[in-house]
Amino acid sequence: MTDPTFTGMDELYRDFILDHYRNPRNSGTLENPDASFEDINPLCGDKIRMDLKLKDGVVTDVKFKGRGCAISQASASLLTEQIKGKTLEEINKIGKEDVLENVGINISAARLKCALLGLKVLKSALALKYLDEPS
Amino acid sequence: MSAILQAHGLSDADVERIRQDFPILNERPHGHKLVFLDSAASSQKPIQVIDAMDDYYRRYHANIHRGVYHISELATEAYEEARASVARFIGTPCAAECIFVRNATEGLNLVAYSWGRTNIKAGDAILVTEMEHHSNLVPWQVLAQQTGATLRFVKVTEDGRLDLRDLDALLDGAKLFAFTAVSNTLGTINPVKELAARARAAGAISVVDACQAVPRMPVDVVDWGADFIAFSAHKMLGPTGIGILWGRKELLDAMPPFLTGGGMIGIVEMTHSTYADVPARFEAGTPAIAEAVGLAAAVRYLEAVGMDRIHQYEMYLAEYALKRLAEVPAVTVYGPSLEHRTGVISMTVGDIHAHDLASILDSEGVCVRAGHHCNQPLMEKLGVPATARASFYLYNTKAEVDALISAIEKAKRIFKIA
């Protein structure tokens, strides 16, 4: 009997996921970023750093650097594509569901942390930015 | 026993009988047969262990040592009988040298806190190796930080063995040498007897992480000649929540308590207390009684099968697995050649991250560990972020190795690796 929460592996690792894993978009670091954060998933060692440039509350540029599984890296790559040109308000509304929609499937609980690491790093970077410059 | 059977350790029929003792092997994750290749992390439990603990809770559970009524006496007897079983199993004539702790991690911390803080001074050296599990590294890091001692490391060679060329220099001025008997990541079998003897000759005590050794090979602490060894019951068919610290009686006798409270005292007055003798001195609070009963049943099970045969059989499976893995393009296996290793095999497959590999293997019912195996410095040295690790035990079969190989083939197909 198949576990209903369990997704087929072919469905999970679709071509666009493998493409984002092997050719991550917005890969690298930014000089003098306006916001930056790095975090790891200590259980598996997945690691992501994200640098952001902001102008008038809009993300003008973003780069990320990381290592880890295809899900964490592709998910972060997809997220960087999604947030360019977005306002902080719009980014604030991005949630778990949006990330899962990016990845395109329902992930098992064990791998959810991988998929959400990029979003966690993004939100932490922006939260720190707000803390630094209360407005 | 036939010659062939001896070479394999266990016959197919033996293994089939053994498998029937493990109810979990009937589980069908994701509709597949459960192929459990993660015993190095925690082994499965035979019905004999499950029943022994169940029987304890149903018939004679009570707190031990001070109950004067019948079932408390039964529980006390079972608890101390478990200690005697473990002592016999690891070859010590002195059961009091076996301290029940929560797990090997707690045992190693006990040595670091109790022996370490009494005997290690600023300027002393503590020697560990680059292949230690975090549990046999971090306690010594903390001890060094708190005492002003320095940490030194035995390096690991490219083929995953200890580089012993500089051992005498590293031991010069060292008070303690902590090392693993078998690497949990690379499967390397270290020469415990030689390392313990050289530590002693240099005036250092030796502390052995025996977590991967005691479950899978005959261990005789008298022959090893080390000063402390620690291991966990749950990796040797026993329950979680109990482990053993074995130490030389004369060292244990001279050590202050680690945890304090009930059960470990002599006479208590308002401002001070005297402490109980070993082993009670190191077993503060109500211990894991059911778990001790389960551990004793696990020891009986392993003794009945025979540790020599278990080790032989595991080597037989390891040899077969290494041969099959070598035939699969894009698979990289880490660690030494067969004569220096056991059935713990770390690998990577092309550019598939270990987590993705483990997820795909899981979709075929194959359970392997993925990650840094609590061994981050070693992983850095290997230059990989993570590996997938398959480990074999007495209930595994060649057919399960084949299932591992075909699941790896599936992962390669999904990741489009030739």
Interface residues (C-beta under 8 A of the other chain):
Chain A: M1 T2 D3 F6 G8 M9 D10 L12 Y13 L18 R22 L43 C44 G45 D46 R67 G68 C69 A70 I71 S108 A110 R111 C114
Chain B: R28 P29 H30 G31 D351 I352 H353 A354 H355 D356 S359 I360 S363 A370 G371 H372 Q376 M379 P385 A386 K410 I414 F415 K416
